[in-house]
Each structure stands twice: as C-alpha cells, then as structure tokens.
Amino acid sequence: MSTRGRCDAGARRRLAFCAACCDGTRASPSRKSTDPLPHPATSGPLTFRLLGRAVAALVLLPLVAVAVAAMLGTTETLVHLWQTVLPRYLGTTAVLVSCVSVGTAIIGTGTAWLVTCCAFPGRRVLEVALVLPMAFPAYVVAYAYTNLLDHPGLVQTTLRAVMGWGPRDYWFPEIRSTGGAAAMLMLVLYPYVYLLARAAFQGQGARPFNIARTLGAGPWGAFLRVALPMARPSIAAGVLLAAMETIADYGTVSYFGVQSLANGIYQSWFSLADRAAAAQLALGLLAIALLLAFLEQRSRGAARYHGGGAPLPRVALRGPAAWGASAACALPALLGAVIPAVTLASMANGASQSLLSARYLEFARNSLTLASVAALATVGAAIVIGYQERLNPGPISRATVRIGRIGYAVPGGVIAVGLLVPFAAFDNALDSFMEARFGISTGLLVTGSIWLMIAAYMIRFLAAAIGAYEGGQAMVNPNVGPAARSLGKGPYMVLTRVHLPIMSPSLLTALLIVFIDTMKELPATLILRPFNFDTLAVQAHRLAADERLDGAAVPSLAIAAVGLLPVLALIRRLGTGDARGG
C-alpha cells in the first residue's frame, strides 16, 4: 500500500472513531468509555481528588465531633438524662415518627393512586395542587393553625357564638400537643410519598393489573394485590424521607412545647448550658437518623419489578365515588397549602410588622445572602465530588460520594453541635496562644462567622445537590468527554465547556432547592448564627415564641412565597398531564 493510501486509511479510522464517540455507538478500544484520557498539561484529576476528599472530611467532621464529645461526657450526665427526660424524649419522638409515617403513607399513596388511575372532576388541577404543601415549612403551618384553632381563634370563637357555649361547656382538640405537631408535619411531608408513589404507579404498565383483573380481582383487589406491592419500594422511600424530616424538625415541636430529641438538644445546649448532654442527645438522634437512612436505601435497593408498556387503565368514576375522589384529593391541598396561606395573609394584614421596614429588609438580606452563598457552595461541592468520581472511578471515589449523601440524614441541630464543638475548641486554643505569645485576643474567628453556617447548610443539603448532579450526568454521553480530551482539552475545559452546559437544567434545579431549603432551615441557624444576625426564619420563630402570631405571619408568609418557586419548577418538570387524558 502506498504512503497516501496508508494516510487515507488512518484518516478514515480517526474520523470514524470521532464520529462514533459523538453519537455514542463506539468507545475507544484501548480504555473504558468513562475513563479519562491522560492530559499531562493539567493537574485537574489530582485537584479534584483533593477537593473531593476535603468535602467528604467536612461532612464527616460534625458526626465524629458529636460522637467524641458524647463519649467524653461523664456517665453521670447520661444517667441523669435517662432518669429525667430521655425516656420522654425517645417516646415522643417515636410517637411523632409513627404518626407521620402512617399518615403520609395513607395520604400520599391514596391520592397518587386516585390521580394516576382514576378519572374524576378536577383531577388535572388537583394533581398539581397536591404538591403545593411542599412550599410551606411545618412551623409556618403550625403558626397558622394555632391562630385558627386555638381558644381565642376563629373556629372556637365562632363555635361558642353559634352554640351559645361558655369556655368550659365543650371539648375541642388541643393543637399544641404531640398530635397537633404530627398533623402539621403530615400536611407538609405527604408530598414526598405522593410524588414517589405517583411515579411508581405511572411506570408499572397495565399488563400486571390487567392479568389480575382477568383472574377475577376487582379494581380495588388488583390495586391491593398487584399495584400496591409493586410500588412498595417507592412508597417506603417516601415514608422514610418524611420520617427523617420528622426527627430533624425543631420549629414545630419547639413552638408546640413537645419534648422531642430535637427540642432537647437545643434546650440542653442553650437553656441548661450542658454541652455533654447536648452532644449525647445529638448522638442518639444521629443514630436514629442513620438507621432510617439505611432502611431507606435497603427499601430501594432490594426490590425489583418490570414495568413499561401501556399505562395503567384510568377508571372513570361516577356519582358519589367521583365527588368523593375529588374531595379526598382536594382536602390535603386545602389543609396543607390553601388554608395556611389565607390564614397567614389575614394575620399579616393586621400586623404591625412590615416587610418593607429597614429591620425586615435586613432580615431578608441576611436570609437571601445565606441562601445564595449556601446554594452556590453546595452545588459546587456536588460538582467536585461527582466529577472526581467520573475522572477517577474507584472505591475511594465512590466512598466520597456516599459520604456526601450522609448529611441529609443528619438533623440540622446535630450538624450545628458537631461543628461548634471542634471549631470552638480551635478558636479558644488560638485565642489563648495569641494572648500568651503576642498579647492579642483573636476572639471567635470561625465560631462567630457566617461561614460556619454555610458549612452546616452545605453538609445538610449536599445529598440533594448530588442527586441532581447525577441526574444531569446521566444525560451526558460517556464518550463525549474522552473525545474532547483526545483533542487536547483538559478536565477543567471538558467540565466547563461540555458537561456543565448539558447538565445546566438539573444544576439550576439543585440551586433552587438548596436555596429554598436554606431559607426554611431553623435549628442550625438558631445555634450557629452570629450575635445580632437574624434571618426571616429566626424572626418568625422569635415572634411566635412570644405569642405574637400576627407579627410572625409576616416573615412566615415571605418564606412560604419564596418556597413556591422550587415547587412550581418541580411541577413544570414533572409534566403532570399524560396521554390518557381525563
């Protein structure tokens, strides 16, 4: 063969390889498609490895600090806790988790089945409205219902006026109770189950359901024996997510005076100034949270089923059944979103607080600053540990990603205590050294800064950002990166010019979710905030604790309004309509 022939053949092979890389039909024969091609002009892989290890270490730091601080505490403290408050804390937390788990499972699964497999009046609107309670923090809903249902509230006042009863002539459920706290949490957490169950029902396909019908099962029998067991992993995952949020809640239980573990941590740290007791309670809460996280992973990883094909048939409901389905789907949305929003707006209208005052503008600026910086830092950390796994696949990289996911299972109060313990020790040691050596007092450099708050938010919400990154990464053809690297582009250029533009919708969603979660976060903010640095959530909690509910409605309404943004984005991405109509 001539030299020209050999050159043409080589050119054809290179063109064929590049074309195959771009359309995903062929990978390089010498290495796996996801392996990075070496580029001697950059230290990107090493930098990403180091940054990924640093993020994982930061996530582990509060967990290790809480464990060490709890073990260093005297056994006398633990014995005293067990003899006084610990059984009550554990019992109340168990009751809350049980009630919320059962309630969210019933509401979320039932409404998901109705909107997916039944046709009834208002189904399309209710399918969207059922997601709206996600925009409201549980403590904000608690403020609204306290104003509405408490003894001087609208409901009991109207009841006494209509019936002519005196204050002691009737019985009315107490909203400020464990049952009331469980109800508030149920109303805002059932969408976790609803969304996952709805997706599971939509993905099952009609074949198993139709087979059950041909064997003599009715619609409800086929649902209970076929559709529900197939959707059980998704339902269990949603229930366990709601349970983790329940044990992490502080705002609701604190306002209602419910003695849970989350409330006990804050009281031990601030009211009793007992750091050892707070660390030991935090360790117990951490153990429960990690157990729930383990169960959530097992529930998703153990079960398998095959769906697809034609969608489940939609049953047309008529008469009382149709209106009953409409009422069953409308009630959670009304109780979880519409009634709290209307109540808060009415309360805020008569309040002396104004969002446009200089004081509230400062609260809003603090909240927006924290949320913006935390969102950017969290998504940036997710990109780092996700991309380093792609560049350097292996057990250490996979472990780094798993560690990054742990934070979601750790309550904000536990993270706050775990960060305060080591950094307060560092600040005190540095201050003592500088005072003794140079006669200079450094004060609290880290403990009293907003950067420690940002670190707590990043640890808490990193799992959500990692999930969004991995969802976006699935859209990136695995051969695009090696093709770009073969053209001389380093890993930074591949990330910024190829991966990030493709993943931008998922990353923007992650930014929005972390932003809103930070706006709503309360326990870590209360513990870590610098002196005289308050946010809208802290202001709402302070006013509600002083029984100034009309004033608390103003920042609460602002938080809920901002919370609607990710919910609307989620609804848009879900594509609630389908081809079946109805």
C-alpha positions as CSV (number, residue, x, y, z in Angstrom):
1,M,0.0,0.0,0.0
2,S,1.2,3.5,-0.9
3,T,2.0,6.1,1.7
4,R,-1.0,8.1,0.5
5,G,-3.2,5.0,0.9
6,R,-1.9,4.4,4.4
7,C,-2.6,8.1,5.3
8,D,-6.1,8.0,3.9
9,A,-6.8,4.8,5.8
10,G,-5.6,6.3,9.0
11,A,-7.6,9.4,8.5
12,R,-10.7,7.4,7.8
13,R,-10.2,5.4,11.1
14,R,-9.7,8.6,13.1
15,L,-12.9,10.2,11.5
16,A,-14.8,7.0,12.2
17,F,-13.6,7.0,15.8
18,C,-14.6,10.7,16.4
19,A,-18.0,10.1,14.8
20,A,-18.6,7.1,17.0
21,C,-17.6,9.0,20.1
22,C,-20.0,11.8,19.3
23,D,-23.0,9.6,18.6
24,G,-22.3,7.0,21.4
25,T,-22.1,4.0,19.1
26,R,-18.5,3.0,19.8
27,A,-15.9,3.5,22.5
28,S,-12.2,3.6,22.4
29,P,-10.8,0.1,22.1
30,S,-7.9,0.8,24.5
31,R,-9.8,2.0,27.5
32,K,-13.3,2.2,29.1
33,S,-15.6,4.9,27.8
34,T,-15.9,6.6,31.2
35,D,-12.1,6.6,31.9
36,P,-10.4,9.9,31.5
37,L,-7.7,10.3,28.8
38,P,-4.5,11.5,30.4
39,H,-3.5,15.1,29.8
40,P,0.0,15.9,31.0
41,A,-0.6,19.7,30.9
42,T,-3.0,19.8,33.8
43,S,-3.3,18.6,37.4
44,G,-7.0,18.6,37.2
45,P,-7.6,15.0,38.4
46,L,-5.3,15.4,41.4
47,T,-7.0,18.7,42.3
48,F,-10.5,17.2,42.0
49,R,-9.4,14.2,44.2
50,L,-8.1,16.6,46.9
51,L,-11.2,18.8,46.8
52,G,-13.4,15.8,46.9
53,R,-11.6,14.3,49.9
54,A,-11.9,17.7,51.6
55,V,-15.6,17.9,51.1
56,A,-16.0,14.3,52.5
57,A,-13.9,15.2,55.5
58,L,-16.1,18.3,56.2
59,V,-19.2,16.2,56.0
60,L,-17.7,13.6,58.5
61,L,-16.4,16.3,60.9
62,P,-19.7,17.0,62.8
63,L,-20.5,13.3,63.0
64,V,-17.1,12.5,64.5
65,A,-17.2,15.6,66.8
66,V,-20.6,14.7,68.2
67,A,-19.5,11.1,68.9
68,V,-16.3,12.2,70.6
69,A,-18.0,14.9,72.6
70,A,-20.7,12.4,73.7
71,M,-18.1,9.8,74.8
72,L,-16.1,12.4,76.7
73,G,-19.1,13.4,78.7
74,T,-19.5,11.9,82.1
75,T,-21.7,8.9,82.6
76,E,-23.4,10.9,85.4
77,T,-24.9,13.2,82.7
78,L,-26.2,10.2,80.8
79,V,-27.7,8.6,83.9
80,H,-29.3,11.9,84.8
81,L,-30.8,12.2,81.4
82,W,-32.1,8.6,81.5
83,Q,-33.7,9.2,84.9
84,T,-35.3,12.5,83.9
85,V,-36.0,13.5,80.3
86,L,-34.6,10.9,77.9
87,P,-37.4,8.3,78.1
88,R,-39.9,11.2,77.4
89,Y,-37.8,12.5,74.5
90,L,-37.5,9.0,73.0
91,G,-41.2,8.2,73.5
92,T,-42.4,11.5,72.0
93,T,-40.0,11.1,69.0
94,A,-41.2,7.6,68.4
95,V,-44.9,8.7,68.5
96,L,-44.2,11.5,66.1
97,V,-42.3,9.3,63.6
98,S,-45.0,6.6,63.8
99,C,-47.9,9.0,63.3
100,V,-46.3,10.9,60.5
101,S,-45.1,7.7,58.7
102,V,-48.7,6.2,58.8
103,G,-50.3,9.5,57.9
104,T,-48.1,10.4,55.0
105,A,-48.3,6.8,53.6
106,I,-52.1,6.9,53.6
107,I,-52.4,10.4,52.2
108,G,-49.6,10.2,49.7
109,T,-50.4,6.7,48.4
110,G,-54.1,7.2,48.2
111,T,-54.0,10.5,46.4
112,A,-51.3,9.2,44.0
113,W,-53.4,6.2,43.0
114,L,-56.5,8.3,42.5
115,V,-54.9,10.9,40.2
116,T,-53.0,8.3,38.3
117,C,-55.6,5.6,37.7
118,C,-59.0,7.3,38.1
119,A,-60.9,10.0,36.2
120,F,-62.9,12.4,38.3
121,P,-63.8,16.1,38.3
122,G,-60.9,18.4,38.9
123,R,-58.2,15.7,38.6
124,R,-55.8,17.7,36.5
125,V,-55.9,20.7,38.8
126,L,-55.7,18.5,42.0
127,E,-52.7,16.6,40.5
128,V,-50.8,19.8,40.7
129,A,-52.3,21.2,43.9
130,L,-51.3,18.2,45.9
131,V,-47.6,19.2,45.5
132,L,-48.1,22.8,46.9
133,P,-47.7,22.0,50.6
134,M,-44.0,21.3,50.0
135,A,-43.6,25.1,49.8
136,F,-44.6,25.5,53.5
137,P,-42.3,24.8,56.4
138,A,-44.1,22.8,59.1
139,Y,-43.5,25.5,61.7
140,V,-45.2,28.1,59.4
141,V,-48.2,25.9,59.1
142,A,-48.2,25.4,62.9
143,Y,-48.4,29.2,63.4
144,A,-51.3,29.5,61.0
145,Y,-53.3,26.7,62.6
146,T,-52.6,27.9,66.1
147,N,-54.1,31.2,65.2
148,L,-57.1,29.5,63.6
149,L,-57.8,26.6,66.1
150,D,-56.6,27.9,69.5
151,H,-59.1,29.0,72.1
152,P,-59.3,32.7,71.0
153,G,-59.1,31.6,67.3
154,L,-61.7,31.9,64.7
155,V,-63.0,28.4,64.8
156,Q,-63.7,28.2,68.6
157,T,-64.9,31.7,68.8
158,T,-67.5,31.0,66.0
159,L,-68.4,27.7,67.7
160,R,-69.1,29.4,71.0
161,A,-71.1,32.2,69.4
162,V,-73.3,29.9,67.3
163,M,-73.9,27.3,70.0
164,G,-74.0,29.7,73.0
165,W,-71.4,27.7,74.9
166,G,-69.2,29.0,77.6
167,P,-65.4,28.3,77.7
168,R,-65.9,25.1,79.7
169,D,-69.1,23.8,78.1
170,Y,-67.4,21.9,75.3
171,W,-64.2,19.9,74.4
172,F,-62.0,20.8,71.5
173,P,-58.7,19.1,70.4
174,E,-55.6,20.8,71.7
175,I,-53.5,22.0,68.8
176,R,-50.4,22.5,70.9
177,S,-49.8,18.8,71.5
178,T,-47.9,15.8,70.1
179,G,-50.9,15.0,67.9
180,G,-51.0,18.6,66.7
181,A,-47.3,18.5,65.8
182,A,-47.8,15.2,64.0
183,A,-50.7,16.7,62.0
184,M,-48.6,19.7,60.9
185,L,-45.8,17.5,59.8
186,M,-48.1,15.2,57.9
187,L,-49.6,18.1,56.0
188,V,-46.3,19.3,54.6
189,L,-44.5,16.0,54.2
190,Y,-47.0,13.8,52.5
191,P,-45.9,15.1,49.0
192,Y,-42.7,13.1,49.4
193,V,-44.8,9.9,49.3
194,Y,-47.2,11.3,46.8
195,L,-44.5,12.1,44.2
196,L,-42.7,8.8,44.5
197,A,-45.8,6.7,44.6
198,R,-47.3,8.6,41.6
199,A,-44.1,7.9,39.6
200,A,-44.2,4.2,40.6
201,F,-47.8,3.8,39.5
202,Q,-47.2,5.5,36.2
203,G,-44.2,3.3,35.5
204,Q,-45.8,0.0,36.2
205,G,-47.7,-0.6,33.0
206,A,-51.1,-2.1,32.5
207,R,-50.1,-5.8,32.0
208,P,-49.9,-7.0,35.6
209,F,-53.0,-5.0,36.6
210,N,-55.0,-6.5,33.6
211,I,-53.8,-10.0,34.4
212,A,-55.2,-9.6,38.0
213,R,-58.5,-8.4,36.5
214,T,-58.8,-11.4,34.2
215,L,-58.2,-13.7,37.2
216,G,-61.3,-12.2,38.9
217,A,-59.9,-9.4,41.0
218,G,-61.9,-6.1,41.1
219,P,-60.2,-2.7,40.7
220,W,-59.5,-2.4,44.4
221,G,-58.4,-6.0,44.7
222,A,-56.0,-5.6,41.8
223,F,-54.7,-2.4,43.5
224,L,-54.1,-4.1,46.8
225,R,-52.7,-7.3,45.5
226,V,-50.7,-6.1,42.4
227,A,-50.2,-2.3,42.1
228,L,-49.5,-1.5,45.7
229,P,-46.9,-4.3,46.3
230,M,-45.1,-3.3,43.1
231,A,-45.0,0.4,44.3
232,R,-43.9,-0.6,47.8
233,P,-40.2,0.4,47.5
234,S,-41.0,3.9,46.3
235,I,-43.7,4.3,49.0
236,A,-41.3,3.1,51.6
237,A,-38.6,5.5,50.4
238,G,-41.0,8.4,50.6
239,V,-42.2,7.5,54.1
240,L,-38.7,7.1,55.4
241,L,-37.8,10.5,53.9
242,A,-40.8,12.0,55.8
243,A,-39.6,10.2,59.0
244,M,-36.1,11.7,58.7
245,E,-37.6,15.1,58.3
246,T,-39.8,14.5,61.3
247,I,-36.9,13.6,63.7
248,A,-35.0,16.6,62.4
249,D,-37.8,19.1,63.0
250,Y,-37.3,21.7,65.7
251,G,-39.5,24.6,64.8
252,T,-42.8,22.8,65.2
253,V,-42.1,20.8,68.3
254,S,-40.5,23.8,70.0
255,Y,-43.5,26.1,69.3
256,F,-46.0,23.4,70.5
257,G,-43.8,22.6,73.6
258,V,-43.4,19.0,72.5
259,Q,-40.5,17.3,74.3
260,S,-38.6,15.5,71.4
261,L,-35.0,14.8,70.9
262,A,-34.5,17.7,68.6
263,N,-36.0,20.1,71.1
264,G,-33.9,18.5,73.9
265,I,-30.7,19.2,72.1
266,Y,-31.4,22.9,71.8
267,Q,-32.6,23.2,75.4
268,S,-29.5,21.3,76.8
269,W,-27.1,23.5,74.8
270,F,-28.6,26.9,75.4
271,S,-31.1,26.8,78.4
272,L,-29.1,24.4,80.6
273,A,-25.6,25.1,79.2
274,D,-24.8,21.4,79.3
275,R,-22.7,20.7,76.3
276,A,-22.1,17.0,77.2
277,A,-25.9,16.4,77.5
278,A,-26.5,18.1,74.1
279,A,-23.8,16.0,72.4
280,Q,-25.2,12.8,73.9
281,L,-28.7,13.6,72.8
282,A,-27.4,14.6,69.4
283,L,-25.6,11.2,69.1
284,G,-28.8,9.4,69.9
285,L,-30.7,11.4,67.3
286,L,-27.9,10.8,64.8
287,A,-28.1,7.0,65.4
288,I,-31.9,7.1,64.7
289,A,-31.4,9.2,61.5
290,L,-28.7,6.9,60.1
291,L,-30.8,3.9,60.8
292,L,-33.7,5.4,58.9
293,A,-31.3,6.3,56.0
294,F,-30.1,2.7,56.0
295,L,-33.7,1.4,55.8
296,E,-34.4,3.9,53.0
297,Q,-31.5,2.6,50.9
298,R,-32.5,-1.0,51.6
299,S,-36.1,-0.4,50.6
300,R,-35.0,1.0,47.2
301,G,-32.2,-1.5,46.6
302,A,-33.8,-4.8,47.5
303,A,-36.9,-4.9,45.3
304,R,-37.1,-5.2,41.5
305,Y,-40.1,-5.2,39.1
306,H,-40.5,-4.8,35.4
307,G,-43.0,-2.2,34.1
308,G,-43.4,-0.3,30.9
309,G,-45.8,-0.9,28.1
310,A,-49.2,0.6,28.0
311,P,-50.1,2.8,31.1
312,L,-52.4,1.7,33.8
313,P,-56.1,2.0,32.7
314,R,-57.9,5.0,34.1
315,V,-61.2,4.1,35.7
316,A,-63.9,6.7,35.1
317,L,-65.7,7.4,38.4
318,R,-69.3,8.4,38.5
319,G,-71.6,9.9,41.1
320,P,-70.7,9.8,44.8
321,A,-67.4,7.9,44.0
322,A,-66.3,10.7,41.7
323,W,-67.0,13.5,44.1
324,G,-65.5,11.5,46.9
325,A,-62.3,11.2,45.0
326,S,-62.3,14.9,44.3
327,A,-62.8,15.6,48.0
328,A,-60.1,13.2,49.1
329,C,-57.5,14.8,46.8
330,A,-58.7,18.4,47.5
331,L,-58.6,18.1,51.3
332,P,-54.8,17.6,51.7
333,A,-54.1,20.5,49.4
334,L,-56.6,22.7,51.2
335,L,-55.3,21.9,54.6
336,G,-51.6,21.9,53.7
337,A,-51.4,25.0,51.4
338,V,-54.6,27.0,50.8
339,I,-55.9,27.4,54.4
340,P,-52.4,28.2,55.8
341,A,-51.8,30.8,53.1
342,V,-55.1,32.5,53.6
343,T,-54.7,32.5,57.3
344,L,-51.2,33.9,57.2
345,A,-52.3,36.6,54.8
346,S,-55.2,37.6,57.1
347,M,-52.8,37.6,60.1
348,A,-50.2,39.7,58.3
349,N,-52.8,42.2,57.2
350,G,-53.5,43.2,60.8
351,A,-49.9,43.0,62.0
352,S,-47.7,46.0,62.9
353,Q,-44.8,44.3,61.1
354,S,-43.8,45.4,57.6
355,L,-41.5,43.6,55.2
356,L,-40.6,47.0,53.7
357,S,-39.2,48.3,57.0
358,A,-35.4,48.7,57.4
359,R,-35.3,46.0,60.0
360,Y,-37.2,43.5,57.9
361,L,-35.1,44.4,54.8
362,E,-32.1,43.5,56.9
363,F,-33.6,40.1,57.8
364,A,-34.5,39.5,54.2
365,R,-30.9,40.5,53.1
366,N,-29.4,38.1,55.6
367,S,-31.7,35.2,54.5
368,L,-31.0,35.8,50.8
369,T,-27.3,36.1,51.3
370,L,-27.1,32.9,53.3
371,A,-29.3,31.0,50.9
372,S,-27.5,32.3,47.8
373,V,-24.0,31.5,49.1
374,A,-25.1,28.1,50.5
375,A,-26.7,27.1,47.2
376,L,-23.6,28.0,45.2
377,A,-21.2,26.3,47.7
378,T,-23.4,23.2,47.9
379,V,-23.9,22.7,44.2
380,G,-20.2,23.5,43.7
381,A,-19.2,20.8,46.2
382,A,-21.6,18.3,44.5
383,I,-19.9,19.0,41.1
384,V,-16.5,18.5,42.6
385,I,-17.2,15.1,44.2
386,G,-19.3,13.9,41.3
387,Y,-16.8,14.9,38.7
388,Q,-13.9,13.4,40.6
389,E,-15.7,10.1,40.7
390,R,-16.0,10.3,36.9
391,L,-12.4,11.2,36.5
392,N,-11.0,8.7,39.0
393,P,-13.5,5.8,39.3
394,G,-12.7,3.5,42.2
395,P,-13.7,2.6,45.7
396,I,-12.4,5.8,47.3
397,S,-14.2,8.0,44.9
398,R,-17.4,6.0,45.4
399,A,-17.0,6.3,49.1
400,T,-16.6,10.0,48.8
401,V,-19.9,10.3,47.1
402,R,-21.6,8.1,49.7
403,I,-20.2,10.2,52.5
404,G,-21.5,13.3,50.8
405,R,-25.0,11.8,50.9
406,I,-24.9,11.2,54.7
407,G,-25.7,14.8,55.5
408,Y,-29.3,14.6,54.5
409,A,-29.9,12.0,57.2
410,V,-28.3,14.2,59.9
411,P,-30.6,16.8,61.6
412,G,-29.6,20.4,61.4
413,G,-29.2,20.6,65.2
414,V,-26.8,17.7,65.2
415,I,-24.7,19.3,62.5
416,A,-24.6,22.6,64.4
417,V,-23.5,21.0,67.6
418,G,-20.9,18.9,65.7
419,L,-19.4,21.9,64.1
420,L,-19.4,24.1,67.2
421,V,-17.5,21.6,69.3
422,P,-14.3,21.4,67.2
423,F,-14.3,25.0,65.9
424,A,-15.0,26.4,69.4
425,A,-12.0,24.4,70.7
426,F,-9.9,25.7,67.8
427,D,-10.9,29.3,68.4
428,N,-10.2,29.1,72.2
429,A,-6.9,27.4,71.6
430,L,-5.8,30.1,69.1
431,D,-7.0,32.9,71.3
432,S,-5.0,31.5,74.3
433,F,-1.9,31.1,72.2
434,M,-2.1,34.6,70.7
435,E,-2.9,36.1,74.1
436,A,0.1,34.4,75.7
437,R,2.5,34.9,72.9
438,F,1.7,38.3,71.5
439,G,-0.8,39.8,73.9
440,I,-3.5,39.8,71.2
441,S,-7.0,38.4,71.6
442,T,-8.3,36.9,68.4
443,G,-11.8,36.2,69.8
444,L,-14.1,33.8,67.9
445,L,-12.8,33.8,64.3
446,V,-14.7,30.8,63.0
447,T,-17.4,30.1,65.5
448,G,-18.9,33.6,65.3
449,S,-18.9,33.8,61.5
450,I,-21.5,33.1,58.8
451,W,-19.0,30.7,57.1
452,L,-19.7,28.1,59.8
453,M,-23.4,28.4,58.9
454,I,-22.7,28.0,55.2
455,A,-20.7,24.8,56.1
456,A,-23.7,23.5,58.1
457,Y,-26.1,24.2,55.2
458,M,-23.7,22.5,52.7
459,I,-23.4,19.4,54.8
460,R,-27.2,19.2,55.4
461,F,-28.3,19.7,51.8
462,L,-25.4,18.2,49.8
463,A,-27.3,15.0,49.1
464,A,-30.0,16.8,47.2
465,A,-27.3,18.5,45.0
466,I,-25.5,15.2,44.4
467,G,-28.8,13.7,43.3
468,A,-29.4,16.5,40.8
469,Y,-25.8,16.3,39.5
470,E,-26.1,12.6,38.9
471,G,-29.4,13.1,37.2
472,G,-27.8,15.6,34.9
473,Q,-24.7,13.5,34.4
474,A,-26.9,10.7,33.1
475,M,-27.7,13.0,30.1
476,V,-24.0,13.3,29.2
477,N,-22.9,10.8,26.6
478,P,-20.0,8.9,28.2
479,N,-17.9,9.2,25.1
480,V,-18.1,12.9,24.7
481,G,-15.5,13.5,27.4
482,P,-12.9,11.2,26.0
483,A,-13.4,12.6,22.6
484,A,-12.8,16.2,23.9
485,R,-9.8,15.0,25.8
486,S,-8.3,13.4,22.7
487,L,-8.5,16.8,21.0
488,G,-6.2,18.2,23.7
489,K,-8.8,19.6,26.2
490,G,-8.1,19.2,29.9
491,P,-10.5,18.1,32.5
492,Y,-11.4,21.6,33.5
493,M,-12.2,22.5,29.9
494,V,-14.3,19.3,29.5
495,L,-16.2,20.1,32.6
496,T,-16.9,23.8,31.8
497,R,-17.4,23.5,28.1
498,V,-19.1,20.1,27.7
499,H,-20.6,18.7,31.0
500,L,-21.9,21.8,32.7
501,P,-23.9,23.2,29.7
502,I,-25.6,19.8,29.2
503,M,-26.4,19.5,32.9
504,S,-27.5,23.1,33.4
505,P,-31.2,22.3,33.9
506,S,-30.5,19.8,36.7
507,L,-27.9,22.1,38.3
508,L,-30.3,25.0,38.2
509,T,-33.0,22.9,39.9
510,A,-30.4,21.9,42.6
511,L,-29.5,25.5,43.2
512,L,-33.2,26.4,43.6
513,I,-33.9,23.5,46.0
514,V,-30.9,24.3,48.2
515,F,-31.7,28.0,48.2
516,I,-35.2,27.4,49.5
517,D,-34.2,24.7,52.0
518,T,-31.7,27.1,53.4
519,M,-34.4,29.9,53.7
520,K,-36.6,27.5,55.7
521,E,-33.8,25.9,57.9
522,L,-34.2,26.8,61.6
523,P,-32.3,24.7,64.2
524,A,-28.8,25.1,62.7
525,T,-29.5,28.8,62.1
526,L,-30.6,29.3,65.7
527,I,-27.5,27.6,67.1
528,L,-24.8,28.9,64.7
529,R,-25.9,32.4,63.8
530,P,-23.5,35.3,64.9
531,F,-24.7,37.7,67.5
532,N,-27.3,40.1,66.2
533,F,-27.5,38.3,62.9
534,D,-31.1,37.2,62.3
535,T,-33.0,35.8,59.3
536,L,-36.6,35.6,58.4
537,A,-36.9,32.1,59.9
538,V,-35.3,33.2,63.1
539,Q,-37.6,36.3,63.3
540,A,-40.7,34.2,62.7
541,H,-39.6,31.8,65.4
542,R,-38.9,34.5,67.9
543,L,-42.2,36.3,67.4
544,A,-44.2,33.1,67.6
545,A,-42.4,32.1,70.8
546,D,-43.5,35.4,72.2
547,E,-47.1,34.6,71.1
548,R,-47.0,37.5,68.6
549,L,-48.5,35.3,65.9
550,D,-49.8,38.3,63.8
551,G,-46.2,39.5,63.6
552,A,-44.8,36.0,62.9
553,A,-47.1,35.7,59.9
554,V,-45.2,38.4,58.0
555,P,-41.8,36.6,57.7
556,S,-43.6,33.2,57.6
557,L,-45.6,34.4,54.5
558,A,-42.4,35.6,52.9
559,I,-40.7,32.2,53.4
560,A,-43.7,30.4,52.0
561,A,-43.9,32.7,49.0
562,V,-40.2,32.0,48.2
563,G,-40.8,28.3,48.8
564,L,-43.3,28.2,45.9
565,L,-40.5,28.8,43.4
566,P,-39.0,25.3,43.6
567,V,-42.4,23.7,43.8
568,L,-43.5,25.4,40.6
569,A,-40.3,24.4,39.0
570,L,-40.8,20.8,40.1
571,I,-44.4,20.8,38.8
572,R,-43.2,22.1,35.5
573,R,-40.6,19.3,35.2
574,L,-43.0,16.6,36.2
575,G,-45.2,17.2,33.2
576,T,-48.4,16.4,35.1
577,G,-50.5,15.8,32.1
578,D,-50.3,12.5,30.2
579,A,-51.5,11.0,27.0
580,R,-54.5,9.3,28.6
581,G,-56.4,12.5,29.2
582,G,-59.2,12.6,31.7
